[in-house]
């Protein structure tokens, strides 16, 4: 039973890191989309700029969602770690 709890703790920490890295990837995509918006506006392509702007907004929201999920997973991992320590003591 302890081994499975430890395994779950490790899995939660890995999932949290994956969410954080996915968030960073979305932020990078957002910056790329912003640059594309600027280029499209400079070329006079307003419709293209609007599409790139929508992409940038979506990437930003996705990034925030990943960060939120990572934070929640961290909280669960902390609770699990506390439970494991409590079980070790008693």
Protein Blocks (a to p, Z undefined) as FASTA:
>chain_A
ZZmmmmmmmmmmmmmmmmmmmmmmmmmmmmmmmmmmmmmmmnopaklmmmmmmmmmmmmm
mmmmmmmmmmmmmmmmmmmmmmmmmmmmZZ
